[in-house]
Amino acid sequence: MRLFLLMPDHVHALVSFPQEANLLTSVRQWKNYVARMQGIKWQRDFFEHRLRNAESWEEKAHYIRQNPVRAGLIANAEAWAYRWEPA
């Protein structure tokens, strides 16, 4: 997991998967686990986008970090408490 950001009605995540891993199966299993453990009702599908280089990663990470600002929830992205990003 590179970046995880929780919004009031959705979640953003930048994750890496091994080449042989099935992304659809992995996301379904994670959503099922979280639904059972936390009682969350997820929408059926998800949007995925494959990143091709480090520049793409940083563009997407910036977009995700700014999501709470664009939603009008905070003025400064660093103030969002519901973000996990390893050092």
Sequence and secondary structure as in RCSB ss.txt:
>XXXX:A:sequence
MRLFLLMPDHVHALVSFPQEANLLTSVRQWKNYVARMQGIKWQRDFFEHRLRNAESWEEKAHYIRQNPVRAGLIA
NAEAWAYRWEPA
>XXXX:A:secstr
  EEEE SS EEEE    TTS HHHHHHHHHHHHHHHH     S        SHHHHHHHHHHHHHHHHHTTS S
SGGG SSEE   
